[in-house]
Amino acid sequence: MADTKKYRTAVIGRTGRGNYGHNLDLGAKAHSRFDIIAVADEDAAGGRRAADRLGVRAVYADYTRMLREEKPEIVVIAPRWVDCHLDMLLAAAEARASIFMEKPMARTPAECDRMIDACDRVHARMVVAHNMRVNPILDFVEKRVSEGLIGEIQEIRGRGKEDRRAGGEDLMVLGTHTFDLMRRFGGDPAWAFGRVTVRGRDITADDVNRNGPEGLGPIAGDAIAGVFGFGGGITGYFASRQTSESSGLRWGVDVHGSRGIVAIRGGHVPQVWLTESVSWTGAPWRPLEIPRGTPPASELEANQLMLTDLVDAIEQRREPQAGGRCARWAIEMAQSLYASQRIGGRVRFPMARRGHPLS
């Protein structure tokens, strides 16, 4: 019976202020286990378009009213802008609904804490759209690395997308994907050390954009670099820097081992290269052979995999693979670099100060 149950699902969007994210609503519409019953959007025209797209009649301007009247079992919090995530999730948890939410999860570790606590109190499950967390291609890569494909992991190097958003905006938007991917191979870090600069000098309070784009909250820096201490003596590195090269093609993680390197470039279909050599210099590279037919191949399939993770977590009463606790780590790792810059030293995890380090 559990395999055939369809979950009453409501969608929250915000036209012009985060919209419907990376089509999270369409992922729910296409999934066989979700029955979309209503949509809420503060923009009337945007709400009507969403209702037509999703094939529903119930359209609300106020999502709290929708939650009260429709009593959904699952809520899709779709806006890409992050300033609304906390309030929307708290309202959904109060309605005792589980949640599928666009990333980044929140603006600060403190907001993440409140969101996780709210879900735990009512036994709701939360999935945050870090699509690479449930990507079968990366499941295969992680398995091969754990079996010794590149020997013993020695270091992990990650970069943001480094497009026009390079620096502080990139840290929060694409950096969260990168940190989540770094943790797939390194586990939870113990400490971080960061440097944040503008035009080659350390940032000051005057360099902080107090209201960053897309509701990100305070951001700063046109160059950000960080070092993370993982278990087993593994060191991780992250960087995002504004340069004349803004194609965004650097985004991903390189995992350096004692007998080779795996290079992963992010996306719905991650590109993976391998060099197998004790020498990191001059060794030939080749694409890592992935089993044929390994999904996903599209944004829709990626969303459906995360929705399946949510349904399985509800029915198996477990933490989702792409759950809030994983997503909180990504936010905390990002904010730790600002915190380290502020104090001029290492920051240990979990961070004692949970608010925004630039506030």
N, C-alpha and C positions, 0 to 999 in steps of 0.2 A: 504493500500500500504506500509506503514511504516513497518508492520509486515513481509513483504516478501522481503524487500530490503536487498541485500547482499552488504557489505562494502568492497571496494577494499582495501586489506591489504598487507602491506610489512613487512617483518621480518628482524631485524638486529641481527646477532649473532656474536660471536667472539671466534672461536675455539682456545682452549688452554689458553684463558684469560677470563674466565667466561662463555664460551660456549653458551648454549641456556637456561641457568638458570634451573629452575625446569620445563622443557618441556613446556614453555610458547607457543612455536611455535606449538606444537601438540594440545594444547588446542584450538588455533585459527583454526587449520585445521579441528578439529572435530566439531566446532560450526557452526550451520546452517546459521548464519548471516554473516559469514566472507568468503571472496573469496581471498585466498592468491595468489598474482600475481607475487611476486618477493622476493628474499632473498639477503642480503648483508653479506659478511664475508671476512675479510682481509686475511684469510687463504684459499687458492684456493681449497685444498682438502676438507676442512671442509665445504666450500660453496657448493661444488658439492654434498657432502653427504646430506646436508640440503635440497638442491633442490630435490634430489631423494626422501627424506623422506616426503617432502611437496607436491610433484607432480607438481613442477613449472619448467619452462625452463629458466626464466630470473635470472641470477646469477651475482652479482656485487662484486667487491673487495672494492669499495668506496661507502659507504652508502649515501653520499651527492649526488653523481651522480644518484643513484637509486631513491632517493626522487625527484630529478629534472626531470628525464625522465619518471618515472612511475606514479607520482602524486597520491599516495595512499590517501585514506580517513582516514585510521587507520594505525599506525605503532606499531609493537610489538618490544620493546627494551628488548631483552631477556638476555643479559649477566648478570651473577651473580656478577661479579666484578663491583665495584661501581665507579671506576675512570673514566669510559667512559660515565656515565649516563647523566651528565650535557650537554656535547657537543652533544650527540645523541638526547636528548630531544629538545635542542634549534634548532637543524636542522629540526627535525620533526615539531615543532611548526612553524618555518619559512615557511615550506611547507603547513601549515594550516591543519595538520593532528592531530587527537586525538591519545592518547597514552595509551598502556598497557605496564607497565614496571616492571621488577623484583625489589625486595627490596634487601638491603636498598635503599631508594630513592636517597640519596646523602651523601657526606662526612661532610657537615656543614649546619647549618641553612641558611647561606648566599647563598649557592648553591640552597637550596630548594626555597628560596625567588625568585631567578632568574627564576627557572623553572615554578613556579606558575604564576609569572608575564608574562612570555612568552606565556603560555597557555591562560591566561586571555585576552591578547591583541588581540588574533585571535579567541576567543571563542571556543578554543579546550578543550576537556575533557581529564583528566588524571586519570588512575587507577593504583595504586601501589599494587603489589602482596602480600598484607597482607591478606591472605586467610581467617583468622579467623574473619575478619571484616564483611564478608558476609556469614558466616557459619550458616545455619539454626538451627543447634543444639545450637549454642551460642545465636542465636536470641530467641530461646525458653527459655534458661536459664536466659537471661537478662529479659525477660518478667516475668518469675516466681519470680525473685528477686524483680523486681519493684512492684509486687503484694503483697510482704511481706513474701515470702517464708522463709527467714531467719531473718525477722524483719528489724530493721533499720541498715543500713550498718555502721560499726564502723571503720574498717580498711581493707586494701587490701595488700596482700603480694605476690610479684612476684619474680621469680627466672629465670635466664637464663638457658640455656641447661646444662652448667657446664660439658661439655665433655672436650676433649683435648684443646678446644679453651677458656676455662674458664678464666675470667678476661676481659682484654681490647677487645679482638677479639669477645668474646661472647656478650659483651655489645652492639656492633654495629650489629652483625649478627642476633642473636636470641633475644637480648634485645629489639630490635625494635618491634618484635611480642609481647613481654611481655608488653611493655609500651602501645601499641595499645589496648591490652586486658584490662589493668588496666583502661584505659580511658573509656572503654565501661561501666564500673560500677561506676567510680568516677568522670567522666567528666574531664574538663581541670584543671590541677593543677595550683596553684598560685605561688608556690615557690618550690625550691629543695635544699637539703643539701647533699653533697656527701663526701665520703672518698675513696681514691685510694691508695693502698699499694702494696709493693713488699717485699716478705719474712717478713711481719709483720711491716715494716717501711713505712712511707710516701714516695711517689715517689719524685724523683728529676728530673731535666732536663736530666740527664744522663740515666735515665730509660726509656725514650721515644723512641719507635720505630718509626722513622720518616716516614717510608714507610711500613705500616702494610700489612699483607697478603691480597690477593684478592682486591688490590687497595683501601683499607679502609682509607688510609691516616694515620696520627699519632695515635698510640694507646699506652697504658701503663697500668701496673698493673696486678698482678696475683690474686688480690682480690679487688672487687669493691662493695661498699654498698651505698645505697642512701635512703633518706627520702623525700617524696613529700607531700605537703599540698594541698589537694583537698577541694572543697566546702563542706559546712555543717559540718566542723570540722572533716572530714574523713582524716585519715593519710594513706599514701601508703609507702610501703617498697620494695626495690629491692636489690638483691644480686647476685653476680656471683663470685665464689671462686674456685681456683685450689686446689684439694685434690686428695687422692688416689682413690676416687670414681669418675670415669669419664664415666659412662654409658650414661649420658645425659637424665636420666629418671626423673629429677626433674623439667623440664621445664614447667612452667605454673603459675597460679594465684590462690590464696585462698582468698575468699571474706568472711570476718568475720562479722556476724550480731549479733543483740541483742538476737536472738532466734535460732542461728545455724550458720553453715559454709557451703559454697559451695566450693569444691576443683575441679579445672579444670586443666587437663594436656593436653598440646597442641598437635596438629596434624590435619591431614585431617578429622579424626573422633575423636574429643576431648573426653577424658574420664572424666566423671563428677560424683563426689561423694557428698553426702549430709549427714550432721548430724544435727538433729533438737533438740536442747536443749539449755536452758539458761546457762547451764554449758558447758564450752569447754573441760572439763576434764572427760574422761571416758565415754563419750556419744557414742552410737553405730553409725557406718557409714554404708551407703548403697548406691548403685548406684542410681543416679537420673533417674527416669523413663522418657525416651525420647519417643515421639510418634513414632510408627513404620513407617519405610519407610522414615524417615527424612534424606535427603542427606546432604553433600556428603559422598561418601564412598571411594573415590580415588583422587589422584592428578589431574587426568584429569577432574573429575567433579568439583573439587575446582577451577581449572582454568576457566572452562566454566561458573561457577557462577560469577566470577569476570568480565569475558567478557560480560556477560548479563548485569551486573551492568553498564559497560561502554556504551553499546548500549542504554540502558534505559536512562542513563544520557544525551546522545546526543539527543535522540528523545524527551525527556521530558524537555530538557534545564535546567537541575539541576546539582548540585554538586554530583559526585558519592559517594556512601557510603564508598568505599575504595579509596577516592580521595587523591590528593596531599596535601591538608590541614591537613587531618588526618595523613598522612605519615610524614609530616613536624614535627608534634608534637612528633612523636616517635624519630626522629633525635635530636630534641631540648632537649628532656628529657634525652637522652643518653649523649649529650655533656654538659648538665648542671652539671653533676656529676664531670666531669673534671674541669669545670669552678669553681665550689664550692671548690674543692680541692685546686685549684690555689690561690683563695683569702682567704680561710679559713673561709668561712661563707656562708650564704644563697645566692642563686641566684633566682631572681624573673623573672617570665615569662610575656611577651615575653622577651627573653634575649636581652640586649642592644647591646652587642658585638656579632656579627653574624658569625665571623670567627671561626677557630678551636682554642679552649682554649689551646691546647698543642703546637701550632705553635710558 
